[in-house]
Amino acid sequence: MKQHQFPAGWDDQRVRRVLTHYEKLTDEEVVAENEAAFETSSATAMAVPRDLVPTVRGLIAKHKRSRRP
């Protein structure tokens, strides 16, 4: 069996809780949650060419690091 590596703060139990949460949602609840995610004024969604994804991720990480106190 393959061992999974989780991000900091995550473990198998937390992953199972998240999966259980989303598996129990109705279609209407899924839509509402997705719509709410796009209503935040601090983020946007856009299409990015696949070859630029690593660069964009790097810029986001750099931005997050620069905003830390």
C-alpha positions as CSV (number, residue, x, y, z in Angstrom):
1,M,0.0,0.0,0.0
2,K,1.3,3.5,-0.9
3,Q,2.1,5.9,1.9
4,H,0.5,9.3,1.5
5,Q,2.3,12.5,2.4
6,F,-0.1,15.1,3.7
7,P,0.4,18.9,3.9
8,A,1.4,20.4,7.2
9,G,-1.6,20.1,9.7
10,W,-3.3,17.3,7.7
11,D,-3.5,13.6,8.5
12,D,-5.6,10.7,7.4
13,Q,-8.3,11.4,9.9
14,R,-8.7,15.0,8.7
15,V,-8.9,13.9,5.1
16,R,-11.6,11.4,6.0
17,R,-13.6,14.1,7.8
18,V,-13.4,16.4,4.8
19,L,-14.4,13.6,2.4
20,T,-17.3,12.6,4.6
21,H,-18.5,16.3,4.7
22,Y,-18.5,16.6,1.0
23,E,-20.1,13.2,0.4
24,K,-23.0,14.1,2.6
25,L,-23.8,17.4,0.7
26,T,-26.8,17.6,-1.5
27,D,-26.4,18.9,-5.0
28,E,-28.0,22.2,-3.9
29,E,-25.5,22.5,-1.0
30,V,-22.6,21.8,-3.4
31,V,-23.7,24.6,-5.7
32,A,-24.3,27.0,-2.8
33,E,-20.8,26.3,-1.5
34,N,-19.2,26.7,-4.9
35,E,-21.0,30.0,-5.5
36,A,-20.0,31.3,-2.0
37,A,-16.4,30.6,-2.8
38,F,-16.6,33.0,-5.8
39,E,-18.3,35.8,-3.9
40,T,-15.2,36.7,-1.9
41,S,-13.8,40.0,-2.9
42,S,-10.2,39.0,-2.2
43,A,-9.9,36.4,-4.9
44,T,-10.7,35.8,-8.5
45,A,-10.9,32.8,-10.8
46,M,-9.3,32.7,-14.3
47,A,-8.0,30.3,-16.9
48,V,-4.3,30.0,-17.0
49,P,-2.3,28.2,-19.7
50,R,-1.0,24.9,-18.2
51,D,2.6,25.8,-18.9
52,L,2.2,28.9,-16.7
53,V,0.6,27.2,-13.7
54,P,4.0,26.6,-11.9
55,T,4.9,30.2,-12.4
56,V,1.5,31.4,-11.1
57,R,1.7,29.1,-8.1
58,G,5.2,30.5,-7.3
59,L,3.9,34.0,-7.5
60,I,1.0,33.2,-5.2
61,A,3.3,31.6,-2.7
62,K,5.7,34.5,-2.8
63,H,2.8,36.9,-2.3
64,K,1.6,34.9,0.8
65,R,5.0,34.9,2.3
66,S,5.4,38.7,1.8
67,R,2.1,39.3,3.6
68,R,3.1,37.4,6.8
69,P,3.8,39.5,9.8
